[in-house]
Amino acid sequence: MKKQITRALINTLAFFLAAQFLPIIAATPLHFLGAGIILALINMVIRPLLILLAIPLNLVTLGLFTLVINAWMIQLTSGLMPGFYVPGFKAALFTAILISLGNWGYKKIIARPN
């Protein structure tokens, strides 16, 4: 449970940072939090199935297709969260890169095993 809450907060922070550089529209900071929570739920339910189905494409692209799947998850979040809008695939892809970097940084720096 702690891991999911941490991921939702990282997603929220990444959405906020992406909105500083990209034309992501959110009416209030609560919309960023809601989008982070929805993305965490989508990543727990839908993303594993898409990763499993995309194994051949991930092998061919050496794992870079995972960023495309992450961008699709962000676009799905944009469609499900009222008041939060990601204007296109390019903005969703850059947001996916920021979220991936945030999760990587959390794993390598903060949640470092002893």
Rosetta constraint file for C-alpha pairs under 8 A:
AtomPair CA 1 CA 5 HARMONIC 6.39 0.50
AtomPair CA 2 CA 6 HARMONIC 6.15 0.50
AtomPair CA 3 CA 7 HARMONIC 6.21 0.50
AtomPair CA 4 CA 8 HARMONIC 6.15 0.50
AtomPair CA 4 CA 40 HARMONIC 6.90 0.50
AtomPair CA 5 CA 9 HARMONIC 6.27 0.50
AtomPair CA 6 CA 10 HARMONIC 6.18 0.50
AtomPair CA 7 CA 11 HARMONIC 6.05 0.50
AtomPair CA 7 CA 40 HARMONIC 6.56 0.50
AtomPair CA 7 CA 103 HARMONIC 7.34 0.50
AtomPair CA 8 CA 12 HARMONIC 6.17 0.50
AtomPair CA 8 CA 33 HARMONIC 7.74 0.50
AtomPair CA 8 CA 36 HARMONIC 4.93 0.50
AtomPair CA 8 CA 37 HARMONIC 5.02 0.50
AtomPair CA 8 CA 39 HARMONIC 7.34 0.50
AtomPair CA 8 CA 40 HARMONIC 5.37 0.50
AtomPair CA 9 CA 13 HARMONIC 6.20 0.50
AtomPair CA 9 CA 33 HARMONIC 7.36 0.50
AtomPair CA 9 CA 36 HARMONIC 6.59 0.50
AtomPair CA 9 CA 37 HARMONIC 7.77 0.50
AtomPair CA 10 CA 14 HARMONIC 6.06 0.50
AtomPair CA 10 CA 36 HARMONIC 7.65 0.50
AtomPair CA 10 CA 99 HARMONIC 7.33 0.50
AtomPair CA 10 CA 102 HARMONIC 6.49 0.50
AtomPair CA 10 CA 103 HARMONIC 6.91 0.50
AtomPair CA 11 CA 15 HARMONIC 6.07 0.50
AtomPair CA 11 CA 35 HARMONIC 7.96 0.50
AtomPair CA 11 CA 36 HARMONIC 4.72 0.50
AtomPair CA 11 CA 37 HARMONIC 7.71 0.50
AtomPair CA 11 CA 39 HARMONIC 7.33 0.50
AtomPair CA 11 CA 40 HARMONIC 7.47 0.50
AtomPair CA 11 CA 99 HARMONIC 6.10 0.50
AtomPair CA 11 CA 102 HARMONIC 7.96 0.50
AtomPair CA 12 CA 16 HARMONIC 6.23 0.50
AtomPair CA 12 CA 32 HARMONIC 5.40 0.50
AtomPair CA 12 CA 33 HARMONIC 5.16 0.50
AtomPair CA 12 CA 34 HARMONIC 7.94 0.50
AtomPair CA 12 CA 35 HARMONIC 6.93 0.50
AtomPair CA 12 CA 36 HARMONIC 4.47 0.50
AtomPair CA 12 CA 37 HARMONIC 7.68 0.50
AtomPair CA 13 CA 17 HARMONIC 6.17 0.50
AtomPair CA 13 CA 32 HARMONIC 7.92 0.50
AtomPair CA 14 CA 18 HARMONIC 5.95 0.50
AtomPair CA 14 CA 95 HARMONIC 7.21 0.50
AtomPair CA 14 CA 98 HARMONIC 6.00 0.50
AtomPair CA 14 CA 99 HARMONIC 5.38 0.50
AtomPair CA 14 CA 102 HARMONIC 6.85 0.50
AtomPair CA 15 CA 19 HARMONIC 6.10 0.50
AtomPair CA 15 CA 32 HARMONIC 6.28 0.50
AtomPair CA 15 CA 36 HARMONIC 7.39 0.50
AtomPair CA 15 CA 95 HARMONIC 6.86 0.50
AtomPair CA 15 CA 99 HARMONIC 7.74 0.50
AtomPair CA 16 CA 20 HARMONIC 6.72 0.50
AtomPair CA 16 CA 32 HARMONIC 6.50 0.50
AtomPair CA 17 CA 21 HARMONIC 7.11 0.50
AtomPair CA 18 CA 22 HARMONIC 5.70 0.50
AtomPair CA 18 CA 24 HARMONIC 7.21 0.50
AtomPair CA 18 CA 94 HARMONIC 7.70 0.50
AtomPair CA 18 CA 95 HARMONIC 5.73 0.50
AtomPair CA 18 CA 98 HARMONIC 7.09 0.50
AtomPair CA 19 CA 23 HARMONIC 6.16 0.50
AtomPair CA 19 CA 24 HARMONIC 4.88 0.50
AtomPair CA 19 CA 25 HARMONIC 7.03 0.50
AtomPair CA 22 CA 91 HARMONIC 6.37 0.50
AtomPair CA 23 CA 86 HARMONIC 7.23 0.50
AtomPair CA 23 CA 87 HARMONIC 6.93 0.50
AtomPair CA 23 CA 91 HARMONIC 7.43 0.50
AtomPair CA 24 CA 84 HARMONIC 7.56 0.50
AtomPair CA 24 CA 85 HARMONIC 5.85 0.50
AtomPair CA 24 CA 86 HARMONIC 4.92 0.50
AtomPair CA 24 CA 87 HARMONIC 6.62 0.50
AtomPair CA 24 CA 91 HARMONIC 7.57 0.50
AtomPair CA 25 CA 83 HARMONIC 7.56 0.50
AtomPair CA 25 CA 84 HARMONIC 5.72 0.50
AtomPair CA 25 CA 85 HARMONIC 5.10 0.50
AtomPair CA 25 CA 86 HARMONIC 6.66 0.50
AtomPair CA 26 CA 31 HARMONIC 5.78 0.50
AtomPair CA 26 CA 32 HARMONIC 6.67 0.50
AtomPair CA 26 CA 83 HARMONIC 5.62 0.50
AtomPair CA 26 CA 84 HARMONIC 4.53 0.50
AtomPair CA 26 CA 85 HARMONIC 6.50 0.50
AtomPair CA 27 CA 31 HARMONIC 6.50 0.50
AtomPair CA 27 CA 83 HARMONIC 5.80 0.50
AtomPair CA 27 CA 84 HARMONIC 7.03 0.50
AtomPair CA 28 CA 32 HARMONIC 7.22 0.50
AtomPair CA 29 CA 33 HARMONIC 6.55 0.50
AtomPair CA 30 CA 34 HARMONIC 6.04 0.50
AtomPair CA 31 CA 35 HARMONIC 6.00 0.50
AtomPair CA 31 CA 81 HARMONIC 7.69 0.50
AtomPair CA 31 CA 83 HARMONIC 6.45 0.50
AtomPair CA 31 CA 84 HARMONIC 6.07 0.50
AtomPair CA 32 CA 36 HARMONIC 6.09 0.50
AtomPair CA 32 CA 84 HARMONIC 7.33 0.50
AtomPair CA 33 CA 37 HARMONIC 6.25 0.50
AtomPair CA 34 CA 38 HARMONIC 6.12 0.50
AtomPair CA 34 CA 81 HARMONIC 7.19 0.50
AtomPair CA 35 CA 39 HARMONIC 5.96 0.50
AtomPair CA 35 CA 77 HARMONIC 6.31 0.50
AtomPair CA 35 CA 78 HARMONIC 7.45 0.50
AtomPair CA 35 CA 81 HARMONIC 6.16 0.50
AtomPair CA 35 CA 84 HARMONIC 7.12 0.50
AtomPair CA 36 CA 40 HARMONIC 6.17 0.50
AtomPair CA 37 CA 41 HARMONIC 6.33 0.50
AtomPair CA 38 CA 42 HARMONIC 6.13 0.50
AtomPair CA 38 CA 77 HARMONIC 6.29 0.50
AtomPair CA 38 CA 80 HARMONIC 8.00 0.50
AtomPair CA 38 CA 81 HARMONIC 7.60 0.50
AtomPair CA 39 CA 43 HARMONIC 5.97 0.50
AtomPair CA 39 CA 73 HARMONIC 6.98 0.50
AtomPair CA 39 CA 74 HARMONIC 6.80 0.50
AtomPair CA 39 CA 77 HARMONIC 5.82 0.50
AtomPair CA 40 CA 44 HARMONIC 6.29 0.50
AtomPair CA 41 CA 45 HARMONIC 6.34 0.50
AtomPair CA 42 CA 46 HARMONIC 5.42 0.50
AtomPair CA 42 CA 47 HARMONIC 6.53 0.50
AtomPair CA 42 CA 73 HARMONIC 6.96 0.50
AtomPair CA 42 CA 77 HARMONIC 7.76 0.50
AtomPair CA 43 CA 47 HARMONIC 4.83 0.50
AtomPair CA 43 CA 48 HARMONIC 7.15 0.50
AtomPair CA 43 CA 73 HARMONIC 7.38 0.50
AtomPair CA 44 CA 48 HARMONIC 7.00 0.50
AtomPair CA 45 CA 49 HARMONIC 7.61 0.50
AtomPair CA 46 CA 50 HARMONIC 6.58 0.50
AtomPair CA 47 CA 51 HARMONIC 6.08 0.50
AtomPair CA 47 CA 69 HARMONIC 7.47 0.50
AtomPair CA 47 CA 70 HARMONIC 7.82 0.50
AtomPair CA 47 CA 73 HARMONIC 7.32 0.50
AtomPair CA 48 CA 52 HARMONIC 6.16 0.50
AtomPair CA 49 CA 53 HARMONIC 6.26 0.50
AtomPair CA 50 CA 54 HARMONIC 5.98 0.50
AtomPair CA 50 CA 69 HARMONIC 7.24 0.50
AtomPair CA 51 CA 55 HARMONIC 6.30 0.50
AtomPair CA 51 CA 66 HARMONIC 7.17 0.50
AtomPair CA 51 CA 69 HARMONIC 7.56 0.50
AtomPair CA 54 CA 58 HARMONIC 6.07 0.50
AtomPair CA 54 CA 65 HARMONIC 7.90 0.50
AtomPair CA 55 CA 59 HARMONIC 6.13 0.50
AtomPair CA 56 CA 60 HARMONIC 6.36 0.50
AtomPair CA 57 CA 61 HARMONIC 6.08 0.50
AtomPair CA 57 CA 63 HARMONIC 7.90 0.50
AtomPair CA 57 CA 65 HARMONIC 6.53 0.50
AtomPair CA 58 CA 62 HARMONIC 5.55 0.50
AtomPair CA 58 CA 63 HARMONIC 4.42 0.50
AtomPair CA 58 CA 64 HARMONIC 6.49 0.50
AtomPair CA 58 CA 65 HARMONIC 5.37 0.50
AtomPair CA 58 CA 66 HARMONIC 6.80 0.50
AtomPair CA 59 CA 63 HARMONIC 6.27 0.50
AtomPair CA 61 CA 65 HARMONIC 6.21 0.50
AtomPair CA 64 CA 68 HARMONIC 7.40 0.50
AtomPair CA 65 CA 69 HARMONIC 6.49 0.50
AtomPair CA 66 CA 70 HARMONIC 6.17 0.50
AtomPair CA 67 CA 71 HARMONIC 6.13 0.50
AtomPair CA 67 CA 93 HARMONIC 6.84 0.50
AtomPair CA 67 CA 96 HARMONIC 6.37 0.50
AtomPair CA 67 CA 97 HARMONIC 6.94 0.50
AtomPair CA 68 CA 72 HARMONIC 6.28 0.50
AtomPair CA 68 CA 93 HARMONIC 6.70 0.50
AtomPair CA 69 CA 73 HARMONIC 6.34 0.50
AtomPair CA 70 CA 74 HARMONIC 6.34 0.50
AtomPair CA 70 CA 93 HARMONIC 7.48 0.50
AtomPair CA 70 CA 96 HARMONIC 5.62 0.50
AtomPair CA 71 CA 75 HARMONIC 6.26 0.50
AtomPair CA 71 CA 89 HARMONIC 6.84 0.50
AtomPair CA 71 CA 92 HARMONIC 4.88 0.50
AtomPair CA 71 CA 93 HARMONIC 4.78 0.50
AtomPair CA 71 CA 95 HARMONIC 7.37 0.50
AtomPair CA 71 CA 96 HARMONIC 5.39 0.50
AtomPair CA 72 CA 76 HARMONIC 6.14 0.50
AtomPair CA 72 CA 89 HARMONIC 7.79 0.50
AtomPair CA 72 CA 92 HARMONIC 7.43 0.50
AtomPair CA 73 CA 77 HARMONIC 6.15 0.50
AtomPair CA 74 CA 78 HARMONIC 6.17 0.50
AtomPair CA 74 CA 86 HARMONIC 7.84 0.50
AtomPair CA 74 CA 92 HARMONIC 5.94 0.50
AtomPair CA 74 CA 95 HARMONIC 7.81 0.50
AtomPair CA 74 CA 96 HARMONIC 7.17 0.50
AtomPair CA 75 CA 79 HARMONIC 6.32 0.50
AtomPair CA 75 CA 86 HARMONIC 6.62 0.50
AtomPair CA 75 CA 88 HARMONIC 7.73 0.50
AtomPair CA 75 CA 89 HARMONIC 7.39 0.50
AtomPair CA 75 CA 92 HARMONIC 6.35 0.50
AtomPair CA 76 CA 80 HARMONIC 6.24 0.50
AtomPair CA 77 CA 81 HARMONIC 5.94 0.50
AtomPair CA 78 CA 82 HARMONIC 7.60 0.50
AtomPair CA 78 CA 84 HARMONIC 5.73 0.50
AtomPair CA 78 CA 85 HARMONIC 5.09 0.50
AtomPair CA 78 CA 86 HARMONIC 5.84 0.50
AtomPair CA 79 CA 85 HARMONIC 7.43 0.50
AtomPair CA 81 CA 85 HARMONIC 7.92 0.50
AtomPair CA 86 CA 91 HARMONIC 6.51 0.50
AtomPair CA 86 CA 92 HARMONIC 6.35 0.50
AtomPair CA 87 CA 91 HARMONIC 6.61 0.50
AtomPair CA 87 CA 92 HARMONIC 7.82 0.50
AtomPair CA 88 CA 92 HARMONIC 6.27 0.50
AtomPair CA 89 CA 93 HARMONIC 5.97 0.50
AtomPair CA 90 CA 94 HARMONIC 6.34 0.50
AtomPair CA 91 CA 95 HARMONIC 6.13 0.50
AtomPair CA 92 CA 96 HARMONIC 6.03 0.50
AtomPair CA 93 CA 97 HARMONIC 6.28 0.50
AtomPair CA 94 CA 98 HARMONIC 6.35 0.50
AtomPair CA 95 CA 99 HARMONIC 6.17 0.50
AtomPair CA 96 CA 100 HARMONIC 6.02 0.50
AtomPair CA 97 CA 101 HARMONIC 6.14 0.50
AtomPair CA 98 CA 102 HARMONIC 6.11 0.50
AtomPair CA 99 CA 103 HARMONIC 6.14 0.50
AtomPair CA 100 CA 104 HARMONIC 6.04 0.50
AtomPair CA 101 CA 105 HARMONIC 5.97 0.50
AtomPair CA 102 CA 106 HARMONIC 6.14 0.50
AtomPair CA 103 CA 107 HARMONIC 6.24 0.50
AtomPair CA 104 CA 108 HARMONIC 6.11 0.50
AtomPair CA 105 CA 109 HARMONIC 5.58 0.50
AtomPair CA 105 CA 110 HARMONIC 7.27 0.50
AtomPair CA 106 CA 110 HARMONIC 4.99 0.50
AtomPair CA 106 CA 111 HARMONIC 5.97 0.50
AtomPair CA 107 CA 111 HARMONIC 5.04 0.50
AtomPair CA 107 CA 112 HARMONIC 6.21 0.50
AtomPair CA 108 CA 112 HARMONIC 5.57 0.50
